[in-house]
Amino acid sequence: MKGNPREPIHIHVELAEIEAKFWLLPSVHVAYNDGYDARTLRELLEIVESNSERIVRAWNDHFRD
């Protein structure tokens, strides 16, 4: 899938039947959480924040025309 993405930059984190979605811009924050406990969600948020530049760069490379 190239071209215009349907949504702004985001990442999904899935494990078995649980999932969370994080928006990356203008700042990293949880879009929704379906099953992660608060501690795990905080840990995931820290991981996404620490890798946000890499994720944004990969997103832009993927959707580049």
C-alpha positions as CSV (number, residue, x, y, z in Angstrom):
1,M,0.0,0.0,0.0
2,K,1.6,3.2,-1.1
3,G,0.3,6.7,-1.4
4,N,-1.9,8.5,1.0
5,P,-2.6,6.6,4.3
6,R,-6.2,6.6,5.6
7,E,-5.1,7.8,9.0
8,P,-2.3,9.9,10.6
9,I,0.8,8.1,11.8
10,H,0.0,5.4,14.3
11,I,1.1,2.0,15.5
12,H,-0.8,-1.1,16.7
13,V,0.5,-3.4,19.4
14,E,-1.2,-6.8,19.4
15,L,-0.8,-9.8,21.6
16,A,-3.3,-12.7,21.3
17,E,-6.7,-11.1,21.7
18,I,-5.6,-7.8,23.1
19,E,-4.6,-4.6,21.2
20,A,-3.6,-1.0,21.7
21,K,-3.2,1.8,19.1
22,F,-0.9,4.7,19.6
23,W,-0.9,8.0,17.7
24,L,2.6,9.4,17.1
25,L,2.0,13.0,16.2
26,P,1.8,15.7,17.5
27,S,2.9,13.6,20.5
28,V,2.7,9.9,21.3
29,H,-0.5,9.0,23.1
30,V,-2.9,6.1,23.3
31,A,-5.7,6.1,20.8
32,Y,-7.4,3.1,22.3
33,N,-6.6,0.1,24.5
34,D,-8.5,-3.1,24.3
35,G,-7.2,-5.4,27.1
36,Y,-3.7,-4.2,28.3
37,D,-3.4,-3.6,32.0
38,A,-2.3,-0.1,33.1
39,R,1.3,-1.2,33.9
40,T,1.8,-2.9,30.5
41,L,0.2,0.1,28.7
42,R,2.7,2.5,30.4
43,E,5.6,0.2,29.3
44,L,4.3,0.1,25.8
45,L,3.9,3.9,25.7
46,E,7.5,4.3,26.8
47,I,8.7,1.9,24.1
48,V,6.7,3.7,21.4
49,E,8.0,7.1,22.6
50,S,11.6,6.0,22.6
51,N,11.2,4.7,19.1
52,S,8.9,7.3,17.7
53,E,11.4,8.9,15.3
54,R,12.2,5.5,13.8
55,I,8.5,4.7,13.5
56,V,7.7,8.0,11.8
57,R,10.7,7.6,9.4
58,A,9.5,4.1,8.5
59,W,6.0,5.3,8.0
60,N,7.1,8.1,5.7
61,D,9.4,5.7,3.7
62,H,6.5,3.3,3.3
63,F,3.9,5.9,2.1
64,R,6.3,7.9,0.0
65,D,4.9,8.3,-3.6
